[in-house]
Amino acid sequence: MTQNPFDNLGGEGGFDMNALLQQAQQMQEQLMAAQERLTEMEVEGSVAGGAVTVTLTGGGELRGITVRPGTVDGDDEESLADLGDLVVAAYRDAKARVDQLAQEALGPLAGGIPGMGEPGQGGMPGPGQLGF
């Protein structure tokens, strides 16, 4: 019996911890680069045929809200309440698009770590859980 319990894990050379750490570092660098690219992107969400448009960064930061003229009557309380609902719906549309972009950009990296399980099951968090 050998002294090293990892001898049987990597073939003749045994378990190469340095190679594993190097691979993990490369994956972390790729993940960070993908996250940085996401934060530089801008995504729009809109409702009611473009009556309200919300712009978010790929990191989920609100950058702007555009309301098409004639969408609301500023003197009508109900119309202003409707505007609030439209802004929320446009934000949700933009956020769904951001989450989709994050899934496409980060999914292969976050899901590519062996033994980390599925998002939400004790493994790596999914892109929507990373705050994007």
C-alpha positions as CSV (number, residue, x, y, z in Angstrom):
1,M,0.0,0.0,0.0
2,T,1.3,3.4,-0.9
3,Q,1.6,6.4,1.5
4,N,-0.3,8.8,-0.9
5,P,-4.0,8.3,-0.9
6,F,-4.3,10.2,-4.3
7,D,-2.0,7.9,-6.2
8,N,-4.8,6.0,-7.8
9,L,-6.8,9.0,-8.9
10,G,-4.7,10.3,-11.8
11,G,-3.3,7.3,-13.6
12,E,0.4,6.6,-13.4
13,G,1.3,10.2,-12.4
14,G,-1.2,10.3,-9.6
15,F,-3.4,13.2,-8.7
16,D,-2.0,16.5,-10.0
17,M,-3.2,19.2,-7.6
18,N,-1.2,21.9,-9.4
19,A,-2.9,21.1,-12.7
20,L,-6.3,21.2,-11.0
21,L,-5.6,24.5,-9.3
22,Q,-4.3,26.0,-12.6
23,Q,-7.5,24.9,-14.3
24,A,-9.7,26.4,-11.6
25,Q,-7.7,29.7,-11.8
26,Q,-8.2,29.7,-15.6
27,M,-12.0,29.1,-15.2
28,Q,-12.2,31.9,-12.6
29,E,-10.4,34.3,-14.9
30,Q,-12.8,33.4,-17.8
31,L,-15.8,33.9,-15.4
32,M,-14.5,37.3,-14.3
33,A,-13.9,38.4,-17.9
34,A,-17.4,37.3,-18.9
35,Q,-18.9,39.2,-15.9
36,E,-16.9,42.3,-16.9
37,R,-18.2,42.1,-20.5
38,L,-21.8,41.7,-19.1
39,T,-21.5,44.8,-17.0
40,E,-20.4,46.8,-20.0
41,M,-23.5,45.8,-22.1
42,E,-26.7,47.7,-22.1
43,V,-30.1,45.9,-22.4
44,E,-33.5,47.4,-23.1
45,G,-36.9,46.2,-22.0
46,S,-40.1,47.7,-23.1
47,V,-43.9,47.3,-22.7
48,A,-47.0,48.5,-24.5
49,G,-45.4,48.7,-27.9
50,G,-42.5,50.8,-26.6
51,A,-44.6,53.2,-24.5
52,V,-42.1,52.7,-21.7
53,T,-38.5,51.5,-22.2
54,V,-36.1,50.7,-19.4
55,T,-32.3,50.4,-20.0
56,L,-30.2,48.2,-17.7
57,T,-26.5,47.3,-17.8
58,G,-25.7,43.6,-18.1
59,G,-25.0,43.8,-14.3
60,G,-28.6,44.9,-13.6
61,E,-27.9,48.6,-13.0
62,L,-30.7,50.8,-14.0
63,R,-29.4,53.3,-16.6
64,G,-32.5,55.0,-17.9
65,I,-36.3,55.1,-18.4
66,T,-37.9,56.5,-21.5
67,V,-41.6,57.3,-21.6
68,R,-43.1,58.0,-25.1
69,P,-44.9,61.3,-25.2
70,G,-48.7,60.9,-24.8
71,T,-48.4,57.7,-22.8
72,V,-49.8,59.2,-19.6
73,D,-51.8,62.2,-18.6
74,G,-49.7,64.0,-15.9
75,D,-52.8,65.4,-14.3
76,D,-54.7,62.1,-14.0
77,E,-53.9,60.1,-10.8
78,E,-54.9,56.8,-12.4
79,S,-52.8,57.4,-15.5
80,L,-49.8,58.1,-13.3
81,A,-50.4,54.9,-11.3
82,D,-50.5,53.1,-14.6
83,L,-47.2,54.6,-15.5
84,G,-45.7,53.1,-12.4
85,D,-47.0,49.7,-13.4
86,L,-45.6,50.1,-17.0
87,V,-42.1,51.0,-15.6
88,V,-42.1,47.9,-13.4
89,A,-43.2,45.7,-16.3
90,A,-40.5,47.3,-18.6
91,Y,-37.9,46.7,-15.9
92,R,-38.9,43.1,-15.5
93,D,-38.7,42.7,-19.3
94,A,-35.2,44.2,-19.3
95,K,-34.2,42.1,-16.2
96,A,-35.3,38.9,-18.0
97,R,-33.1,39.8,-21.0
98,V,-30.2,40.5,-18.7
99,D,-30.7,37.1,-17.0
100,Q,-30.8,35.4,-20.4
101,L,-27.6,37.1,-21.4
102,A,-26.0,36.1,-18.2
103,Q,-27.1,32.5,-18.7
104,E,-25.6,32.4,-22.1
105,A,-22.4,34.1,-21.1
106,L,-21.8,32.5,-17.7
107,G,-23.8,29.3,-17.8
108,P,-21.1,27.3,-19.6
109,L,-18.4,28.6,-17.1
110,A,-20.4,28.2,-13.9
111,G,-21.8,24.9,-15.0
112,G,-18.4,23.7,-16.1
113,I,-16.9,23.1,-12.7
114,P,-16.9,19.4,-12.1
115,G,-18.6,18.2,-8.9
116,M,-20.2,21.5,-8.1
117,G,-23.8,20.3,-8.7
118,E,-26.7,22.1,-10.2
119,P,-27.5,25.8,-9.5
120,G,-29.7,26.1,-6.5
121,Q,-28.8,22.6,-5.2
122,G,-25.8,23.4,-3.1
123,G,-23.6,23.9,-6.2
124,M,-22.5,27.0,-8.0
125,P,-25.1,29.7,-8.1
126,G,-26.8,30.2,-11.4
127,P,-26.4,33.5,-13.3
128,G,-29.7,34.9,-12.1
129,Q,-28.4,34.2,-8.5
130,L,-25.2,36.1,-9.1
131,G,-27.0,39.4,-8.8
132,F,-27.3,40.0,-12.5
